[in-house]
Amino acid sequence: MKDKLRPRLRLVVLALLLAVMLLPLAGLFFFRIYENQLVRETEAELIAQSVVIAAVYSHNLREAAVSPNEFGALVSTRNPREARYTPIEPRLDLATDPILPSRPDAVPATANSQFTAIGAGLSDILEKTKNTTLAGIRLLDPTGVVIAGGGDIGSSFANVEEVRTALEGQYSSVMRTRVLDEPAPSLYSISRGTRIRVFVAMPVVLDSRVAGVVYIARTPNNIVKHLYSERGKAALAVVVIVGATLLIGLIFLRTISRPIYELMERTARISAGDREAMRPLSHHGTREMAELSEAFLDMARKLQARSDTIQTFATHVSHELKSPLTAIQGAAELLRESGDEMDTAQRLRFYDNIAADTHRLNELVRRLIELARAESADLTAETTSLARVLPGIKPPEGLTINISSGAQLPFQMSSEYAGIILTNLAENSVQHGAHQLILNARIEVEAILITASDDGNGVSSGNKDRIFDPFFTTRRENGGTGIGLGIIAALLKAHNGTIRLIDSEAGARFEMILPKTV
């Protein structure tokens, strides 16, 4: 495996947990969106208050019969139908609008006595409104002089930008830097809205002239301020978040991380040859991890069993090949060392022994090749039957093969492989003194059951459990290799079939099960 940049699982988990912990704090940086909405809500409230106060002020002006000549700038009139609804929408935006310096102080001025008298009558209303809405309210005459509200009565705000715009007959709203009476909490540094104050200047238009200005201001509601005031609860929330994160980490550790590392440790032990490592994990965590570990350990057990089988098979092969090779080597050395001293009869006997052992070696090699082909046989979609296979088989001398029933029943296997199976069964029967082999096929649920019965010597009770072991034979002197039944079992296994020896009153009887064709 190439050494690529791959983070470890614990690093990924730690990064995810930190992200979970920091997510609520990161949310503070999105407060500007909410604060902008709070600013606009504040502006909308100030507009509503200004319109009401302007309406009351206009009513008082009419009752006092103040001459329009005392009013200010002329305002262009609209069609009465169009002017019926004149909504003023909030327009301030924290992201785009500038925050002006704090409001300039008022300058001394002289107010018209008529407007001063009307303002005095409204002072009590403005004071009560201020106490409820917490807004700073000032009522200005047409020249920008304060006639009611606050402590600036008799002073002029005509030099203030938003007031100057309102005196010209246009609505104006701005954000200005808030003058704090005490240092702001440190958390306020992340918020832009905590240091501002919204100012609204609403012109009072009467008889198409500016009769005054409602100048009103208030600090927007602020979520950070609320958070600071509830710092105890906020701290509790942080503790809950940290605790929840640690709990998530613990669950992740026990359900995923710990089983994975244990499985990695088992893998290293198995690769080192430790058979004890093939036992189940001490803790699986999740069902998927249990299935994964079980599948892995099952694969390891199968590979180990396969390795043991190969090792045992190699031992058997070396033993089977070593015996004739040793006999051939011994006979050849005796023939070489004896020279002319050995008579013809002895020499021929040694030659016969060498020829017999050579034949046995050839037979072993041939059968091993057949066994290898059988174990690597591919499952095919071909089908055949006993009636189709039997004509292609040449029975051993002295043996007849008959089909008692089910000759035409199809089963899933090629005729070539079926012929190899029947040939090996016939050779096995002949080696055990049989003269007749009877085949029978029948349907058994979702499979085809084939039995092969002979009239030979049968299998002794002591050898029943060993007949499918590689190289096990009781007829070695007659050329038996002990591989024939192994070839049959391997071919059947490759075709999802099985073979077993069943009890019989006479001879040997094998039962084979193969899948039925669809």
C-alpha positions in Angstrom: 0.0 0.0 0.0 1.4 3.4 -1.0 2.0 5.8 1.9 -0.7 8.3 1.0 -2.1 11.0 3.2 -4.7 9.1 5.1 -5.9 10.5 8.5 -6.3 8.1 11.3 -9.8 7.2 12.5 -9.2 8.9 15.9 -8.2 12.1 14.2 -11.3 12.1 12.0 -13.5 11.5 15.1 -11.7 14.2 17.1 -12.2 16.7 14.2 -15.9 15.8 14.0 -16.4 16.2 17.8 -14.6 19.6 17.8 -16.8 20.7 14.9 -19.9 19.7 16.9 -18.6 21.6 19.9 -17.7 24.7 17.9 -20.8 24.8 15.8 -22.9 26.7 18.4 -20.1 29.2 18.8 -19.8 29.5 15.0 -23.4 30.4 15.0 -22.7 33.6 16.7 -21.2 34.9 13.5 -24.5 34.5 11.8 -26.1 36.8 14.3 -25.6 39.7 11.9 -28.4 38.4 9.8 -30.7 38.2 12.8 -29.4 41.6 14.1 -30.1 43.2 10.7 -33.7 42.0 11.1 -33.8 43.4 14.6 -32.6 46.8 13.3 -35.4 46.8 10.7 -37.9 45.8 13.2 -36.8 48.7 15.4 -37.0 51.1 12.5 -40.5 49.8 11.7 -41.6 50.4 15.3 -40.2 53.9 15.3 -42.0 54.7 12.0 -45.3 53.5 13.5 -44.7 55.7 16.6 -43.7 58.7 14.5 -46.8 58.4 12.3 -49.1 58.4 15.4 -47.3 61.3 17.0 -47.4 63.2 13.7 -51.1 62.7 13.4 -51.7 64.0 16.9 -49.5 67.0 16.3 -51.3 67.8 13.0 -54.6 67.6 14.7 -53.4 70.1 17.4 -52.1 72.4 14.7 -55.4 72.5 13.0 -57.2 73.2 16.3 -54.8 76.0 17.1 -55.4 77.4 13.6 -51.8 78.0 12.9 -51.3 79.7 9.6 -49.6 77.6 6.9 -47.3 80.6 6.3 -45.6 79.6 9.6 -44.8 76.2 8.1 -41.7 75.2 6.4 -40.7 73.8 3.0 -43.4 73.1 0.3 -43.9 69.5 -0.4 -45.1 68.3 -3.8 -48.6 66.8 -3.5 -49.8 63.5 -5.0 -53.0 62.4 -6.6 -55.5 61.8 -3.7 -56.1 58.3 -4.9 -52.4 57.5 -5.0 -51.8 59.3 -1.7 -54.4 57.3 0.2 -51.8 54.6 1.0 -48.3 55.8 1.6 -46.5 53.0 3.4 -42.9 53.7 4.6 -40.9 50.5 4.6 -37.8 50.0 6.8 -34.7 50.6 4.7 -31.7 50.3 7.1 -29.1 47.5 6.4 -26.2 46.7 8.7 -24.3 45.3 5.7 -24.5 48.2 3.4 -25.5 51.4 5.2 -22.8 53.4 7.0 -22.8 53.9 10.7 -22.6 57.6 11.3 -20.9 59.2 14.3 -22.9 59.9 17.4 -25.6 62.5 17.0 -24.3 66.1 17.3 -25.5 68.2 20.2 -28.4 70.6 19.7 -27.5 74.3 19.3 -29.4 77.1 21.1 -32.2 78.6 19.1 -35.5 80.5 19.4 -38.9 78.8 18.8 -42.2 80.2 17.6 -44.5 80.6 20.6 -47.4 79.0 18.8 -45.4 75.8 18.2 -44.0 75.9 21.7 -47.5 76.0 23.2 -48.6 73.1 21.1 -45.5 71.2 22.1 -46.1 71.8 25.8 -49.5 70.2 25.4 -48.0 67.1 23.9 -45.1 66.8 26.4 -47.0 64.6 28.8 -48.1 62.2 25.9 -44.5 62.0 24.7 -43.2 61.3 28.1 -45.6 58.4 28.7 -44.8 57.0 25.3 -41.1 57.1 26.0 -41.5 55.3 29.3 -43.3 52.4 27.6 -41.4 52.1 24.3 -38.0 53.2 25.7 -37.5 55.4 22.6 -36.1 58.9 22.8 -38.8 61.2 21.3 -38.5 64.8 20.2 -41.0 67.0 18.4 -39.4 69.7 16.2 -41.1 72.8 14.7 -40.7 73.6 11.0 -37.2 75.2 11.7 -35.9 72.2 13.6 -36.2 73.6 17.1 -37.3 71.1 19.8 -40.7 72.0 21.1 -41.5 68.8 23.1 -39.6 65.8 24.5 -36.3 65.4 26.2 -34.2 68.1 27.8 -33.4 70.0 24.6 -36.5 72.1 24.4 -35.6 75.4 22.7 -32.5 74.0 21.0 -32.2 73.2 17.3 -31.3 70.0 15.5 -31.5 71.6 12.1 -27.8 70.9 11.6 -28.3 67.1 12.0 -28.3 65.3 8.6 -31.5 63.2 9.0 -33.4 66.2 10.5 -32.3 68.4 7.6 -33.6 65.8 5.2 -36.9 65.6 7.0 -37.3 69.4 7.1 -37.2 69.2 3.3 -40.2 66.9 3.4 -38.5 63.5 3.0 -38.4 60.6 5.4 -35.0 59.8 6.7 -33.5 57.1 8.9 -29.8 56.5 9.9 -27.7 54.4 12.2 -25.4 56.2 14.6 -22.7 55.1 17.0 -24.2 54.6 20.4 -22.8 56.5 23.3 -22.5 53.9 26.1 -23.0 55.0 29.7 -20.7 52.1 30.8 -18.2 49.7 29.2 -19.8 47.1 27.0 -19.3 43.4 27.8 -16.5 41.7 25.8 -19.0 39.5 23.9 -20.3 42.7 22.2 -17.1 42.8 20.1 -18.6 40.1 17.8 -21.7 42.1 17.1 -22.1 45.2 15.0 -25.6 45.9 16.1 -24.8 46.3 19.8 -23.0 49.6 19.4 -25.6 51.5 17.3 -28.7 53.5 17.7 -31.5 53.8 15.1 -32.7 57.4 14.4 -35.8 58.2 12.4 -36.8 61.7 11.3 -40.5 61.7 10.1 -41.7 65.0 8.5 -45.1 66.2 9.5 -46.8 67.5 6.3 -49.9 69.7 6.6 -51.4 71.6 3.7 -48.5 70.5 1.5 -46.0 72.1 3.8 -43.6 70.7 6.5 -45.2 71.6 9.8 -42.6 69.9 11.9 -40.5 66.8 12.4 -40.9 63.8 14.7 -37.4 62.9 15.7 -37.2 59.5 17.4 -34.4 57.1 18.3 -33.9 53.8 20.0 -31.3 51.1 20.5 -32.2 47.8 18.7 -32.9 44.7 20.6 -29.6 42.7 20.8 -29.3 39.0 21.2 -25.8 39.2 22.6 -26.9 41.5 25.3 -29.6 39.0 26.2 -27.0 36.2 26.1 -24.8 38.1 28.4 -27.6 38.8 30.9 -28.3 35.0 30.8 -24.7 34.0 31.1 -25.5 31.4 33.8 -27.9 29.6 31.5 -25.4 30.1 28.7 -22.7 28.4 30.7 -25.1 25.6 31.5 -25.7 25.2 27.8 -22.0 25.0 27.1 -21.7 22.3 29.7 -24.5 20.4 28.1 -22.9 20.8 24.7 -19.5 19.6 25.9 -21.2 16.7 27.8 -23.2 15.7 24.8 -20.1 15.8 22.7 -18.1 13.7 25.1 -21.1 11.2 25.2 -21.1 11.1 21.4 -17.4 10.4 21.4 -17.7 7.7 24.0 -20.5 6.0 22.0 -18.4 6.3 18.8 -15.4 4.9 20.6 -17.2 1.8 22.0 -19.3 1.1 18.9 -16.9 1.8 16.0 -13.4 2.8 17.0 -12.7 0.1 19.7 -13.9 -2.9 17.6 -12.0 -1.7 14.6 -8.7 -1.4 16.5 -9.4 -4.8 18.1 -10.0 -6.3 14.6 -6.8 -4.8 13.4 -4.9 -6.3 16.3 -6.5 -9.7 15.6 -5.4 -9.4 11.9 -1.8 -8.8 13.0 -1.9 -11.8 15.3 -3.5 -14.1 12.7 -0.9 -13.1 10.1 1.7 -14.1 12.7 0.2 -17.6 13.0 -1.7 -17.1 16.3 -4.7 -19.5 16.1 -6.1 -18.2 19.3 -6.8 -14.9 17.6 -9.6 -16.5 15.5 -12.1 -16.3 18.4 -14.9 -13.7 18.4 -14.2 -10.1 19.4 -14.8 -9.2 23.0 -17.0 -6.2 22.0 -18.6 -5.7 18.6 -20.4 -2.4 19.2 -22.9 -2.6 16.3 -24.5 -5.3 14.3 -22.6 -4.3 11.1 -19.3 -4.5 13.0 -20.3 -7.9 14.4 -21.1 -9.2 10.9 -17.9 -7.7 9.5 -15.7 -9.2 12.2 -17.5 -12.6 12.0 -17.1 -12.6 8.2 -13.4 -11.8 8.5 -12.7 -14.4 11.2 -14.7 -17.0 9.2 -12.5 -16.2 6.2 -9.4 -16.5 8.3 -10.6 -19.8 9.7 -11.3 -21.1 6.2 -7.9 -19.9 4.9 -6.3 -21.6 7.9 -8.2 -24.8 7.2 -7.2 -24.6 3.6 -3.6 -24.1 4.5 -3.7 -27.1 6.8 -5.3 -29.2 4.1 -2.6 -28.2 1.6 0.1 -28.9 4.2 -1.5 -32.4 4.9 -2.0 -33.1 1.2 1.6 -32.1 0.5 2.8 -34.5 3.2 0.7 -37.3 1.7 1.9 -36.6 -1.8 5.5 -36.5 -0.8 5.1 -39.8 1.1 3.3 -41.5 -1.8 5.9 -40.3 -4.3 8.8 -41.1 -2.0 8.0 -44.8 -1.6 8.3 -45.8 -5.3 11.2 -43.4 -5.8 13.1 -45.0 -2.9 12.4 -48.4 -4.3 13.5 -47.4 -7.8 16.7 -45.8 -6.4 17.5 -48.9 -4.3 16.9 -51.3 -7.2 19.1 -49.2 -9.5 21.9 -49.1 -7.0 21.8 -52.9 -6.5 21.9 -53.5 -10.2 24.8 -51.1 -10.6 26.8 -52.5 -7.7 26.2 -56.2 -8.4 27.6 -56.0 -11.9 27.8 -59.6 -13.4 27.4 -61.3 -10.1 23.6 -61.1 -10.2 21.9 -63.9 -12.1 19.3 -63.2 -14.8 16.3 -64.1 -12.7 17.2 -61.6 -9.9 18.0 -58.9 -12.4 14.6 -59.4 -14.1 12.9 -59.2 -10.8 14.5 -55.9 -10.1 13.6 -54.6 -13.5 10.0 -55.7 -12.9 10.1 -53.8 -9.6 11.4 -50.7 -11.2 8.8 -50.9 -14.0 6.0 -51.4 -11.4 7.1 -48.5 -9.3 7.4 -46.3 -12.4 3.9 -47.3 -13.4 2.7 -46.4 -9.9 4.4 -43.0 -10.2 2.7 -42.4 -13.5 -0.6 -43.4 -12.1 -0.2 -41.1 -9.1 0.7 -38.2 -11.3 -2.2 -38.8 -13.6 -4.6 -39.1 -10.7 -3.2 -35.9 -9.0 -3.8 -34.0 -12.3 -7.4 -35.3 -12.4 -7.8 -34.3 -8.7 -6.5 -30.8 -9.5 -8.9 -30.5 -12.4 -11.8 -31.7 -10.3 -11.1 -29.2 -7.5 -10.9 -26.3 -10.0 -14.0 -27.4 -12.0 -16.4 -24.5 -12.8 -20.1 -24.7 -12.2 -21.8 -24.7 -15.6 -25.4 -24.5 -16.7 -25.1 -27.7 -18.7 -27.3 -30.6 -17.9 -27.0 -34.3 -18.5 -28.5 -37.7 -17.4 -27.4 -41.2 -16.6 -28.7 -42.4 -20.0 -26.6 -39.8 -21.8 -23.4 -40.5 -19.8 -23.3 -44.3 -19.6 -22.7 -45.0 -23.3 -19.5 -43.0 -23.2 -18.0 -45.0 -20.4 -15.8 -48.0 -21.0 -16.3 -50.2 -17.9 -13.3 -52.0 -16.4 -12.8 -55.6 -17.4 -15.2 -57.9 -15.5 -17.7 -55.2 -14.5 -21.1 -54.4 -15.9 -22.9 -51.1 -15.3 -26.7 -51.0 -15.3 -29.3 -48.3 -14.6 -32.3 -49.5 -12.6 -34.4 -46.3 -12.7 -34.3 -42.6 -13.4 -32.1 -42.9 -16.5 -33.6 -39.8 -18.1 -33.8 -37.6 -15.0 -31.6 -34.4 -15.8 -29.2 -33.0 -13.3 -26.9 -30.0 -13.5 -23.5 -31.2 -14.6 -21.6 -31.6 -17.9 -21.5 -35.1 -19.4 -17.7 -35.0 -19.2 -17.6 -34.5 -15.5 -20.4 -37.0 -14.9 -18.4 -39.6 -16.9 -15.3 -39.0 -14.7 -17.4 -39.6 -11.6 -18.9 -42.9 -12.9 -15.5 -44.1 -14.2 -13.9 -43.6 -10.8 -16.9 -45.3 -9.1 -16.5 -48.3 -11.5 -12.7 -48.5 -10.9 -13.3 -48.4 -7.2 -15.8 -51.2 -7.4 -13.5 -53.4 -9.5 -10.6 -52.9 -7.1 -12.9 -54.3 -4.3 -14.0 -57.4 -6.2 -17.3 -56.2 -7.7 -18.8 -57.6 -10.9 -21.9 -55.4 -11.2 -22.6 -51.7 -10.5 -26.2 -50.6 -10.4 -27.2 -46.9 -10.8 -30.5 -45.4 -9.7 -31.7 -41.8 -9.9 -34.8 -40.2 -8.3 -36.1 -36.7 -7.5 -35.7 -35.7 -3.8 -37.3 -32.3 -3.0 -35.2 -29.8 -4.9 -32.4 -32.2 -5.8 -31.6 -35.3 -7.8 -30.4 -38.3 -5.6 -28.2 -40.8 -7.4 -27.2 -44.1 -5.8 -24.4 -46.4 -7.0 -24.5 -50.0 -5.5 -22.0 -52.8 -6.3 -21.7 -56.4 -5.2 -18.1 -56.3 -4.1 -16.5 -56.8 -0.8 -17.9 -53.6 0.7 -16.2 -51.3 3.2 -15.3 -52.5 6.7 -16.7 -50.6 9.6 -13.2 -49.4 10.6 -12.6 -47.8 7.3 -15.9 -46.1 6.7 -14.7 -42.8 8.2 -11.5 -42.8 6.2 -12.5 -43.7 2.6 -12.6 -40.0 1.5 -9.2 -39.2 3.0 -6.5 -38.4 0.3 -4.4 -41.5 -0.6 -6.3 -43.8 1.7 -6.6 -47.3 0.0 -6.7 -50.9 1.0 -5.7 -52.1 -2.5 -2.3 -50.4 -2.8 -0.8 -53.7 -4.1 -3.4 -53.8 -6.8 -2.6 -50.3 -8.1 -4.9 -48.3 -5.8 -3.9 -44.7 -5.3 -6.6 -43.6 -2.8 -7.5 -40.5 -4.9 -10.5 -41.8 -6.9 -13.1 -41.0 -4.2 -11.4 -37.7 -3.6 -11.8 -36.8 -7.3 -15.5 -37.7 -7.1 -16.1 -35.6 -3.9 -14.2 -32.6 -5.4 -16.3 -32.6 -8.6 -19.6 -32.9 -6.7 -18.6 -30.1 -4.4 -17.8 -27.9 -7.4 -21.3 -28.5 -8.6 -22.9 -27.9 -5.2 -23.3 -31.6 -4.6 -22.3 -34.2 -2.0 -21.4 -37.8 -1.7 -21.6 -40.2 1.2 -21.3 -43.9 2.0 -24.5 -45.4 3.2 -25.2 -48.8 4.9 -25.7 -51.8 2.6 -26.4 -55.5 3.2 -23.9 -56.5 0.5 -21.1 -54.6 -1.3 -20.7 -50.8 -1.1 -23.4 -48.2 -1.7 -22.7 -44.5 -2.4 -25.3 -41.8 -2.4 -24.8 -38.6 -4.4 -27.0 -35.5 -4.3 -26.9 -32.9 -7.2 -29.0 -29.8 -7.8 -32.1 -30.3 -10.0 -32.2 -28.4 -13.3 -34.5 -25.3 -13.4 
